Amino acid sequence: MKLAIIGIPKSGKTTIFNALTKGKADVATYSASLTPNMGVAKVPDSRLAMLENIFHPKKTIHAEVSYVDLAGSPKTFGSQGEIGGEFLNYLTTADALLQVVRVFEDGKLPHPEGSIDPKRDIATLDLELAFSDLAIIERRLDRLEESLKGAKTPEREQHSKEQLLLQKIKAGLDEDTPIRRQELSDDELRALSNYQFLTAKPMLVVLNIGEEQIPQASLLENQISSLYPQFAVVALCGKLEMELSQLDESEAKEFREAMGLTTPALDQVINLSHQLLGLISFFTTASAELKAWTIPSDTTAPKAAGKVHSDMERGFIKAEVISYSDLERCGNVPEARKRGLLRIEGKHCIIQDGDIVTFLFHV
């Protein structure tokens, strides 16, 4: 899973990046010369501890999520509101966008717009993303217009279908409706997937609040969620979470309890990211290695095997599967097998969250 962190300048993007990755990137005012910060975080999963007690692996590998912290906001790149170059590449290759929205007050760090207004900032950034999508659509429509002039019948039908779809979503964007909010069929969404439009990407909004605003976190989340029901929204004190991320776990836990905080920022963001993207985790225990894997829900056993290795998908025969809850209840694999809870599944099996899977394959 890869998330691109975006937001207007002085919103605290790098602070949030450090909190999520336990990084120590320089927290500075935006400069066009700054290169993106990149980091990887292990996906917290309490189930791994129980599995370690059962399988005693030599090595345990968590699933991972990658974050790229992009300096500035999209409008500071390219020209005439169009996002371009390397910046656009980082955005289009991300599975989701993580937008940091400033809610904290800081007289020493004035907001670029002169006041704190989360709703305005979200709308502003959505508009900038829409400008990028419109620029791509307009260029493609121009090329389609030229192609249609000399196209033969099969190509003409294909180009005309694409043209109509792009004109449809362009009309929506012109009315300030992001692609994610437009009523599109599954076939239409599949047809658009290669474009990687920015306003079609899932959006996770992190409200960067001050320490004194922590008691109002839920209220702030509800206010934004009511306006943007398609967004995942969480309120975090970025500065505090960054400081806590540098402590060892026991110290950080003590401070959290004292502050009335229950869940670390990383856990909250990853859980919301998984929900937003419809992701689940399964586990493998091959070669004395316990490993967590992240896949979309409704993934078949062969496709899940392909996540481990392409040869496993290509030569898939069957999968031995046991659910986490069944294994926890039995305490070990032999007991689970004795009770008939270790299942042999074929290619149509859908892997469920928490399944422990052994793939059998031949190539």
C-alpha positions as CSV (number, residue, x, y, z in Angstrom):
1,M,0.0,0.0,0.0
2,K,1.4,3.4,-1.0
3,L,0.0,6.7,0.2
4,A,1.0,10.2,-1.1
5,I,0.8,12.9,1.6
6,I,-0.5,16.2,0.2
7,G,-1.7,19.5,1.6
8,I,-1.3,23.2,1.4
9,P,2.0,24.7,2.7
10,K,2.3,25.0,6.5
11,S,-0.3,22.3,7.2
12,G,2.1,20.0,8.9
13,K,2.6,17.3,6.2
14,T,6.2,16.4,7.2
15,T,5.2,16.3,10.9
16,I,2.5,13.8,10.1
17,F,5.0,11.9,7.8
18,N,7.4,11.7,10.7
19,A,4.7,10.5,13.1
20,L,3.7,7.7,10.8
21,T,7.1,6.5,9.8
22,K,9.1,7.3,13.0
23,G,11.1,9.5,10.7
24,K,13.3,12.5,11.4
25,A,12.7,14.5,8.2
26,D,13.4,18.2,8.6
27,V,10.2,20.0,9.4
28,A,10.6,23.2,7.5
29,T,8.5,25.8,5.6
30,Y,7.9,24.7,2.0
31,S,10.7,25.4,-0.6
32,A,10.5,24.4,-4.2
33,S,14.0,22.9,-3.8
34,L,12.8,20.3,-1.3
35,T,12.7,16.7,-2.5
36,P,9.9,14.4,-1.4
37,N,10.5,12.4,1.9
38,M,9.9,8.7,1.5
39,G,9.4,6.2,4.3
40,V,8.0,2.8,5.1
41,A,6.0,1.8,8.2
42,K,5.2,-1.7,9.4
43,V,1.5,-2.4,9.6
44,P,0.7,-3.1,13.3
45,D,-1.1,-6.4,13.7
46,S,-1.7,-7.8,17.2
47,R,-2.5,-11.3,15.7
48,L,1.2,-11.8,14.8
49,A,2.1,-12.2,18.5
50,M,-0.3,-15.2,18.9
51,L,0.9,-16.7,15.7
52,E,4.5,-16.4,16.8
53,N,3.7,-18.4,20.0
54,I,2.2,-21.2,17.8
55,F,4.7,-21.4,14.9
56,H,7.9,-20.1,16.6
57,P,9.3,-18.6,13.4
58,K,12.9,-17.6,13.0
59,K,11.7,-14.4,11.4
60,T,8.4,-12.4,11.5
61,I,7.7,-9.9,8.7
62,H,4.9,-7.4,9.0
63,A,3.0,-6.0,6.0
64,E,4.2,-2.6,5.0
65,V,2.8,0.7,3.9
66,S,4.9,3.3,2.0
67,Y,4.4,7.1,2.4
68,V,5.8,9.8,0.2
69,D,5.6,13.4,1.7
70,L,5.3,15.8,-1.2
71,A,6.6,19.4,-0.6
72,G,4.2,22.2,-1.1
73,S,0.7,21.9,-2.7
74,P,-0.1,20.8,-6.3
75,K,-0.5,24.4,-7.5
76,T,3.1,25.1,-6.7
77,F,4.1,22.7,-9.5
78,G,3.7,23.0,-13.2
79,S,1.9,26.0,-14.6
80,Q,-1.7,27.4,-14.9
81,G,-3.0,25.0,-12.2
82,E,-1.7,21.9,-13.9
83,I,0.1,19.3,-11.9
84,G,3.0,17.8,-13.9
85,G,6.3,16.0,-13.9
86,E,7.6,14.0,-11.0
87,F,5.0,15.4,-8.7
88,L,2.2,14.0,-10.8
89,N,4.0,10.7,-11.1
90,Y,4.1,10.3,-7.3
91,L,0.4,11.1,-7.1
92,T,-0.8,8.8,-9.9
93,T,1.1,5.8,-8.6
94,A,-0.3,6.1,-5.1
95,D,-3.1,3.8,-4.0
96,A,-4.7,6.7,-2.1
97,L,-4.0,10.3,-1.2
98,L,-3.5,11.4,2.4
99,Q,-4.5,15.1,2.7
100,V,-3.2,16.9,5.8
101,V,-5.5,19.7,6.7
102,R,-4.4,22.4,9.2
103,V,-6.7,22.9,12.2
104,F,-4.1,24.0,14.8
105,E,-3.3,27.7,15.6
106,D,0.2,28.9,15.7
107,G,1.0,32.7,15.7
108,K,4.6,32.0,14.7
109,L,3.5,30.0,11.7
110,P,0.8,32.1,9.9
111,H,-1.6,30.2,7.6
112,P,-0.9,31.1,3.9
113,E,-4.6,32.3,3.6
114,G,-4.4,34.3,6.8
115,S,-6.9,32.2,8.8
116,I,-7.6,28.6,9.8
117,D,-10.5,27.1,7.8
118,P,-10.3,23.4,7.2
119,K,-13.4,23.3,4.9
120,R,-11.9,26.0,2.6
121,D,-8.5,24.2,2.5
122,I,-10.1,20.9,1.5
123,A,-12.2,22.5,-1.2
124,T,-9.1,24.4,-2.5
125,L,-7.0,21.3,-2.8
126,D,-9.9,19.3,-4.4
127,L,-10.1,22.1,-7.0
128,E,-6.4,21.9,-7.8
129,L,-6.6,18.1,-8.2
130,A,-9.6,18.7,-10.5
131,F,-7.5,21.1,-12.7
132,S,-5.0,18.3,-13.2
133,D,-7.7,15.8,-14.3
134,L,-9.3,18.4,-16.6
135,A,-6.0,19.1,-18.3
136,I,-5.5,15.4,-19.0
137,I,-9.0,15.0,-20.3
138,E,-8.8,17.9,-22.6
139,R,-5.5,16.7,-24.1
140,R,-7.0,13.2,-24.6
141,L,-10.2,14.6,-26.2
142,D,-8.1,16.6,-28.6
143,R,-6.2,13.5,-29.7
144,L,-9.4,11.5,-30.0
145,E,-10.9,14.1,-32.2
146,E,-7.9,13.8,-34.5
147,S,-8.0,10.0,-34.4
148,L,-11.6,9.8,-35.3
149,K,-11.1,11.6,-38.6
150,G,-9.3,8.7,-40.2
151,A,-10.4,5.8,-37.9
152,K,-11.9,2.6,-39.3
153,T,-15.2,1.3,-38.0
154,P,-14.0,-0.8,-35.0
155,E,-11.6,1.9,-33.9
156,R,-14.2,4.6,-34.4
157,E,-16.6,2.8,-32.1
158,Q,-13.9,2.4,-29.4
159,H,-12.8,6.0,-29.7
160,S,-16.3,7.3,-29.7
161,K,-17.1,5.4,-26.5
162,E,-14.0,6.7,-24.8
163,Q,-14.9,10.2,-26.0
164,L,-18.4,10.1,-24.6
165,L,-17.1,8.9,-21.2
166,L,-14.5,11.6,-21.0
167,Q,-17.0,14.3,-22.0
168,K,-19.3,13.0,-19.2
169,I,-16.7,13.2,-16.4
170,K,-15.4,16.5,-17.8
171,A,-18.9,17.9,-17.4
172,G,-19.0,16.7,-13.8
173,L,-15.6,18.3,-13.1
174,D,-16.7,21.6,-14.6
175,E,-19.6,21.5,-12.1
176,D,-17.1,21.0,-9.2
177,T,-18.0,17.3,-8.8
178,P,-14.9,15.2,-8.3
179,I,-14.8,11.9,-10.2
180,R,-15.2,9.9,-6.9
181,R,-18.6,11.6,-6.4
182,Q,-19.9,11.1,-10.0
183,E,-22.3,8.3,-10.5
184,L,-20.3,5.9,-12.7
185,S,-20.9,2.3,-13.5
186,D,-18.3,-0.4,-12.7
187,D,-17.5,-0.7,-16.4
188,E,-17.0,3.1,-16.7
189,L,-14.7,3.0,-13.6
190,R,-12.7,0.2,-15.2
191,A,-12.4,2.1,-18.4
192,L,-11.0,5.1,-16.5
193,S,-8.5,3.1,-14.3
194,N,-5.5,3.5,-16.6
195,Y,-5.8,7.3,-16.4
196,Q,-5.2,7.3,-12.6
197,F,-7.3,10.5,-12.3
198,L,-6.5,12.3,-9.0
199,T,-10.1,13.1,-8.0
200,A,-11.0,9.4,-8.5
201,K,-8.5,8.3,-5.9
202,P,-9.6,7.4,-2.4
203,M,-8.9,10.2,0.0
204,L,-7.9,10.0,3.7
205,V,-8.1,13.4,5.5
206,V,-5.9,13.9,8.5
207,L,-7.0,16.9,10.5
208,N,-3.8,18.2,12.1
209,I,-5.0,19.6,15.5
210,G,-3.3,21.3,18.4
211,E,-2.8,19.6,21.7
212,E,-5.5,21.7,23.3
213,Q,-8.0,20.5,20.6
214,I,-7.6,16.8,21.4
215,P,-10.9,16.7,23.4
216,Q,-12.7,18.1,20.3
217,A,-11.2,15.5,17.9
218,S,-14.4,13.5,17.4
219,L,-16.5,16.6,16.9
220,L,-14.0,17.9,14.3
221,E,-14.0,14.5,12.5
222,N,-17.8,14.4,12.4
223,Q,-18.0,17.9,11.0
224,I,-15.8,17.1,8.0
225,S,-17.2,13.6,7.5
226,S,-20.7,15.1,7.2
227,L,-19.5,17.3,4.3
228,Y,-17.3,14.7,2.7
229,P,-18.9,11.3,3.4
230,Q,-16.7,9.6,0.8
231,F,-13.5,10.6,2.7
232,A,-12.0,8.7,5.6
233,V,-11.3,11.4,8.3
234,V,-9.2,11.3,11.4
235,A,-8.1,14.1,13.8
236,L,-4.5,13.9,15.1
237,C,-2.1,16.2,17.0
238,G,0.7,15.8,14.5
239,K,3.3,17.5,16.7
240,L,2.5,15.3,19.7
241,E,2.3,12.1,17.7
242,M,5.7,12.9,16.1
243,E,7.3,13.3,19.5
244,L,5.7,10.1,20.8
245,S,6.9,8.2,17.7
246,Q,10.5,8.8,18.8
247,L,10.0,7.2,22.2
248,D,10.1,3.5,23.0
249,E,6.7,1.8,23.1
250,S,6.3,1.6,26.9
251,E,7.1,5.3,27.3
252,A,4.8,6.3,24.5
253,K,2.0,4.2,26.0
254,E,2.4,6.0,29.4
255,F,2.2,9.4,27.8
256,R,-0.8,8.4,25.7
257,E,-2.7,7.2,28.8
258,A,-1.8,10.5,30.6
259,M,-3.2,12.5,27.6
260,G,-6.3,10.3,27.3
261,L,-5.2,8.9,23.9
262,T,-5.7,5.2,23.2
263,T,-4.5,4.5,19.7
264,P,-1.2,5.6,18.1
265,A,-1.5,7.7,15.0
266,L,0.0,5.0,12.8
267,D,-2.6,2.5,13.9
268,Q,-5.5,4.9,13.2
269,V,-4.2,5.9,9.8
270,I,-3.5,2.4,8.7
271,N,-6.8,1.0,9.9
272,L,-8.6,3.8,8.0
273,S,-6.5,3.2,4.9
274,H,-7.4,-0.4,4.9
275,Q,-11.1,0.4,5.3
276,L,-10.9,3.1,2.6
277,L,-9.2,0.7,0.1
278,G,-11.0,-2.4,1.1
279,L,-7.9,-4.3,2.1
280,I,-7.4,-7.3,4.4
281,S,-4.4,-9.3,5.7
282,F,-3.6,-13.0,5.5
283,F,-0.6,-14.9,6.8
284,T,1.9,-17.5,5.6
285,T,4.4,-19.5,7.6
286,A,6.7,-21.0,5.0
287,S,10.5,-21.5,5.5
288,A,10.4,-20.7,9.2
289,E,9.1,-17.3,8.3
290,L,5.8,-15.8,9.5
291,K,4.7,-13.1,7.1
292,A,1.7,-10.8,6.8
293,W,0.4,-9.9,3.3
294,T,-2.1,-7.2,2.3
295,I,-4.6,-7.9,-0.4
296,P,-8.0,-6.5,-1.5
297,S,-11.0,-8.2,0.0
298,D,-12.7,-10.7,-2.3
299,T,-9.3,-11.9,-3.6
300,T,-9.2,-15.5,-4.7
301,A,-6.7,-18.0,-3.4
302,P,-4.6,-18.1,-6.7
303,K,-4.5,-14.3,-6.8
304,A,-3.4,-14.2,-3.1
305,A,-0.7,-16.8,-4.0
306,G,0.5,-14.5,-6.7
307,K,1.1,-11.9,-4.1
308,V,3.6,-14.2,-2.5
309,H,5.2,-15.3,-5.8
310,S,4.0,-15.2,-9.4
311,D,5.0,-18.9,-9.8
312,M,2.5,-19.8,-7.1
313,E,-0.4,-18.2,-9.0
314,R,0.7,-19.7,-12.3
315,G,1.0,-23.2,-10.9
316,F,-1.7,-23.0,-8.2
317,I,-3.1,-26.5,-7.2
318,K,-4.8,-25.9,-3.9
319,A,-4.5,-24.0,-0.6
320,E,-4.6,-25.2,3.0
321,V,-6.5,-22.6,5.0
322,I,-7.4,-22.1,8.6
323,S,-9.0,-19.0,10.1
324,Y,-7.2,-17.0,12.8
325,S,-10.1,-17.4,15.2
326,D,-10.1,-21.2,14.7
327,L,-6.4,-21.5,15.2
328,E,-6.5,-19.3,18.3
329,R,-9.2,-21.5,19.8
330,C,-7.3,-24.8,19.0
331,G,-3.9,-23.5,20.1
332,N,-2.0,-25.4,17.4
333,V,-2.3,-26.8,13.9
334,P,-2.5,-30.5,14.7
335,E,-5.5,-29.9,17.0
336,A,-7.1,-27.8,14.3
337,R,-6.5,-30.6,11.8
338,K,-8.0,-33.1,14.2
339,R,-11.2,-31.0,14.6
340,G,-11.5,-30.7,10.8
341,L,-10.9,-26.9,10.8
342,L,-7.9,-27.0,8.4
343,R,-9.6,-26.7,5.0
344,I,-8.4,-27.7,1.6
345,E,-9.6,-25.0,-0.8
346,G,-9.5,-24.7,-4.6
347,K,-9.1,-21.8,-7.0
348,H,-12.5,-20.3,-6.3
349,C,-11.8,-19.9,-2.6
350,I,-12.0,-16.3,-1.3
351,I,-9.3,-15.5,1.2
352,Q,-10.7,-13.9,4.4
353,D,-9.0,-11.4,6.8
354,G,-6.8,-13.3,9.2
355,D,-6.6,-16.6,7.3
356,I,-3.4,-18.6,7.7
357,V,-2.7,-20.1,4.3
358,T,-0.3,-22.7,2.8
359,F,-0.3,-22.7,-1.0
360,L,0.5,-25.9,-3.0
361,F,1.6,-25.3,-6.5
362,H,3.6,-26.8,-9.4
363,V,5.4,-25.2,-12.2
